[in-house]
Amino acid sequence: MGALHTSMGNVGAKDIKEMQLTEIIIAPSIRTEGKVFQASQRIGMCK
């Protein structure tokens, strides 16, 4: 129930029906996002 409550808060849904109508886009992991570009540019943690 806690995870459902947190998810509903993240998308701004007031109830389950509103949560089901929400369009969600899943982004890549923050930890790996952009690492290829950082390595090619020799910046960030990939120096």
N, C-alpha and C positions, 0 to 999 in steps of 0.2 A: 504494500500500500504506500509505503514511503516513496518508492521510486516513481510510482504513478502520480502521486501528489507533486513531486518535484518536476516531472515532465510536463504536467499540466500547467504548472507555474511558469516554466520556461517558454511555452508557446502562448501563454495568456488565455488558456481555456478555463471556463467556469465549471463545466461539467463534462461527463464522458462523451455525450453526443457532440459537443463543440470540439472536443479533442479529436474525434474521428473525422471531422471535416477539415482539420488543419493539414496544410501541405507542408511537409518537412523535407528539407534538403540535407543530406548527410555529407559533411565535409571530410577531407582527409585528416588523418591524425596530426595534431599540432606538432608533435615531436618529430615527425618525418616530413612535414610539409615544406617544400622548397629546398630540401637538402641537395638535390641535384644541381639546382641553380647556384646555391652557395658554393658548392665544390668547384663548379666550372668557373666561378668568378673569384675563387680563393678568398672568400669572406666568411664571417660568422665562425662557427665551431670547426669548419672544414678547412681552416687556413693551412 
